[in-house]
C-alpha cells in the first residue's frame, strides 16, 4: 500500500513540475524551440530587430540567460530575443552555419534580416534592453568609462529619490543620445565631475526615453542639453555658463555669480537674404497659399545644427 501511495505522490509531483515549466515557458518572451534554419530565416524576414543568444551549456550560461530573459520582458514589442541551444548535433551544425561558437555563450544582433554585429555591451538586463532600443546607436554614457564620476539616473522615480537624498550641490544634465551638442558636452561634463568630486555632484539623465517624458514636462525641457542646478533637493536655476569643463567647474564653485555676458546673435530675418522668405504666424498661410511647392525650414535660434545649415 505504501508503494502505491508513493507512486501516486511521485506522479503528482511530476505533473506539477511539468505544469510549472509549461507556465514559465508560456510567460517567457524569449523565442525558443527553433530547430532548423528555415524557421530562423523566416523569423529574420519578419522581425527587423533580433538579438540571438547562442549557448553551448544553459547551466554554464545561467546568469547571462537570466539577464537575457529579463531584458526580453523590458523591451517586449520593441525587439525580438531568441535563444538557440547549440549543444546537440543538429543545432551545433546550425550554429556553425551562423558562425556562432558559444563558449559557453555568444550574442549576435540581426537587423532587417541580416547580421548586424556581435553584442559588445555589458551582460546585464538594462544594457541589453538599452541596446535593443537603439542597436545602431553609440555606447550609452553610463557604460562609458569616461563618465564613471557622473551619477547616471535612469528614470523619474530614481531622480526624485536622488534629489531627496543628496545634500551636496547638484548639476543635472538632461540630454538625448542623438543630440550633437550633448555628445560634444559629455566629455567636458565628465571631466568636470571628476575634478569637482567629492564636494559637488554632477548627474545625467536620458530624457529621450519614452518613460522619461514626464521629466521633460515637469521641468519644461524643450532643448538639449538642459543643465539645471539643485541645492537641498530643490531646483534653483538653469546653468548659463560656458559649455566646457572650466565653465562648469567655475559655475559649481560659485553658482550665484552672474553668467558671463554673451553677444546677442543677430536675427536671421534681419540679415540681407533676398532668396529666403521669413515666415511667421501672421504671414505663414498667405505666403504659401499660391505656391505650387515650397521648402520650409522650421528652426530655433539656439539650435546648433540650424546655425550650421543657415548659410
Buried (B, 14 or more C-beta within 10 A) or exposed (E): EEEEEEEEEEEEEEEEEEEEEEEEEEEBBBBEEBEEEEEBEEBBEEBEBBBBBBBBBBEBBEEBBEBBBBBBBBBEEEBBBBBBBBBEEEBBEBBEEBEBEBEBBBBBBBBEEEBBEEBEBBBBBBBBBBBBBBBEEEBBBBBBEBBEBBBBBBBBEEBBEBBEEBEEBBBBBBBBBEBEBBBBBBBBBBBBBBBBEEEBBBBBBBBBBEEBEEBBEBBEBEEBBBBBBBEEEEBEEEBBBBBBBEBBBBBBEEBEEEEEEEEEEEEBEEEEEEEEEEBEEEEEEEBEEEEEEEEEEEEEEEBEEBBEEEE
